[in-house]
Amino acid sequence: MIITKHTFQEGETLTADICIVGSGPAAISMALSLDGSPLRVLMLTGGSWTETIANQDLYRGSVSPAGSHESLEENRRRQFGGTSSAWGGRCIPFEPIDFKARSWVPDSGWPISYDDLLPHYQKAAELCQIGRYEFDAQAAFPHSKREILEGLDSESLVSYPLERWSPPVHFGKTYRAALENSANIHVLMDAHVLALKTENDSSTVSHVTVSLGGITLSVKANKFVLATGGIENARLLLASTTDRYPTGLGNQHDNVGRYYMVHFSGVYAEVKLYDKAKLMADFERDNGGVYCRRRWWFPEPTQEAHKLLNTIFFLYHANTTNGHRDVLFSSRFVAKSVLSILSQKSINRVVSKGKELLPSLKEHAVNVAKNGFFEIPDLIKLGLQRMAKRRLPYLLPSKRNDYWGLYFQAEQAPNRESRICLSSSQKDAFGMPRAEAQLAFLEADIESIVDTHTLFVQEFRTKNLGEIRYVEADLRQYLKERIDTYNSASHHIGTTRMSDDPQTGVVDRHAKVYGLTNLYVAGSSIFPTGGHANPTLTIVAHALFLANHLKVNHKNKEMSYS
Ligand SMILES: Cc1cc2nc3c(=O)[nH]c(=O)nc-3n(C[C@H](O)[C@H](O)[C@H](O)COP(=O)(O)OP(=O)(O)OC[C@H]3O[C@@H](n4cnc5c(N)ncnc54)[C@H](O)[C@@H]3O)c2cc1C
């Protein structure tokens, strides 16, 4: 049942067996998994059906040093469905190596393994609507070419790993009916949690304080699950201080908010092929029409031998295309920029977004006007594919271009000094301290990106498949500039990391917060390392894993009472 209009009184207390805070992919996946169970579940959404200025404002925060991270409200959505209302839909599972302790990556190693998550990954694939859980291109498309670029694959560099694309699923819209029809799941719209409270200073969370349409409620539950996203999970724990936990819940060892990680991605190197017929860089579609695309990856032995962080490459738009910009890319840029300006929710934001985008917008619009005429049929076709229910994920570069950009997405190494903390001066409309991002990269992050490029370039040059533009010193400069103006693309990882040792983690292998008997965390904040994969498929798989644990736990308790 979804409760939109309520008759609650100021100070009233609601009760549940499990209270889930949040309504993004993590929270909704858990709720769906608990549907039909004997547990009474109450989900607190922290937003409305759609984005509102007031709710987005709750996400504002600060960034230190300025510019080193996007504004904190930019890549998150405080609404029903959470950030899945804006996500792109790229789905990739973590690989077995991501869960292992690697001697060359300090603080690596999850307490759980890939095999623990595997059954839940399969169910997560269903929820994300990405077809069969098959990420090996050679098994998924046995009749297609075997490599992205014929002749390049080797023992140390392979191109069979696939990414699969969700339509993309908006978890709020897609699963609203299932939640409405549920007898044991209650969803409270516009309910914002302000703090988690322990009674008599015990180690049990007794209730959360909730703001709902101008009144304050308490929600009591046997168990609480925080599923408010990678930044907000840490913020809520840090803001919930008690006499026993003066620096926040779960923060006995000063780990909450620390080890904040993102993915380092970009396009620097560019390749020109001697024989374009050897290339297979298009999207492929499976039987259900799911868009899939291949990527280059360095298998475990290569990562170990060269002490690399997990990294992938695929072909994308080059930064320079024979001195000209790609018309398809420019058209997309113009369309997206205009929509982005028009979708701003206040005049001030329209003006500031316009100012930010205007120089590039002009450049791309001139390119479309000058060179776009012959590409009009392609543009119309691609426009229609982008508007389809299962949409084309993104525009690939035109086949007419000589140069392709080499897109990389790399793991960031765990780093205690990279963190989310509370602002000492800024508060939101409810009086809660705002979050502050202090994202910090290590030398190892840069060196691994340089080394993976060097390895790729060596393989490419040895096989004599084309030209590659690559100068190591320029890559370093490019990476430095990206660090100074970083955009996380919403991959917010590690701030309540999982560990078997309370000294080095915030949650245990069951995602239960250390020091508290009944508080759990779901979402990418629990990932101790981030791999190269976009996080949502793993967020959903882990949320299902956690829901299963809570169900089993409940059943065992009932059996021990009977
Ligand atoms: C433009 C864009 C593109 C993306 N593309 C991809 C992609 O291709 N692949 C991929 O894997 N990921 C992608 N992502 C990231 C993806 O959206 C997130 O990983 C995912 O939504 C995280 O799920 P979550 O449930 O943990 O958090 P969220 O989706 O952020 O949900 C958090 C929920 O918590 C609620 N909440 C917050 N604070 C409170 C509070 N105090 N009280 C109550 N409720 C609260 C919010 O209202 C929201 O419902 C993209 C993100 C963006 C912005």
The ligand as a Gaussian input file, in Angstrom:
#p B3LYP/6-31G(d) Opt

LIG

0 1
 C       22.746000      10.735000     -14.936000
 C       22.979000       9.439000     -14.212000
 C       23.290000       8.311000     -14.937000
 C       23.523000       7.099000     -14.270000
 N       23.782000       5.993000     -15.010000
 C       24.040000       4.823000     -14.401000
 C       24.305000       3.655000     -15.172000
 O       24.294000       3.691000     -16.408000
 N       24.559000       2.495000     -14.503000
 C       24.587000       2.427000     -13.142000
 O       24.864000       1.362000     -12.592000
 N       24.304000       3.526000     -12.391000
 C       24.029000       4.703000     -12.981000
 N       23.724000       5.805000     -12.224000
 C       23.753000       5.669000     -10.751000
 C       22.437000       5.066000     -10.185000
 O       21.375000       5.930000     -10.433000
 C       22.629000       4.831000      -8.695000
 O       23.698000       3.904000      -8.523000
 C       21.405000       4.235000      -8.009000
 O       20.262000       4.997000      -8.207000
 C       21.672000       4.124000      -6.506000
 O       20.581000       3.503000      -5.888000
 P       20.259000       3.726000      -4.332000
 O       18.926000       3.135000      -4.091000
 O       21.408000       3.254000      -3.536000
 O       20.226000       5.327000      -4.150000
 P       19.278000       6.413000      -4.820000
 O       18.758000       5.935000      -6.108000
 O       20.037000       7.680000      -4.826000
 O       18.041000       6.521000      -3.837000
 C       18.140000       7.113000      -2.572000
 C       16.746000       7.228000      -1.983000
 O       16.833000       7.676000      -0.644000
 C       15.865000       8.682000      -0.394000
 N       16.371000       9.499000       0.720000
 C       17.490000      10.243000       0.778000
 N       17.612000      10.819000       1.975000
 C       16.539000      10.430000       2.700000
 C       16.083000      10.696000       4.024000
 N       16.782000      11.476000       4.866000
 N       14.909000      10.137000       4.443000
 C       14.205000       9.313000       3.621000
 N       14.593000       9.031000       2.363000
 C       15.743000       9.588000       1.915000
 C       15.747000       9.407000      -1.724000
 O       14.514000      10.081000      -1.819000
 C       15.847000       8.225000      -2.706000
 O       14.571000       7.646000      -2.878000
 C       23.463000       7.028000     -12.846000
 C       23.127000       8.179000     -12.125000
 C       22.902000       9.374000     -12.797000
 C       22.542000      10.598000     -12.006000

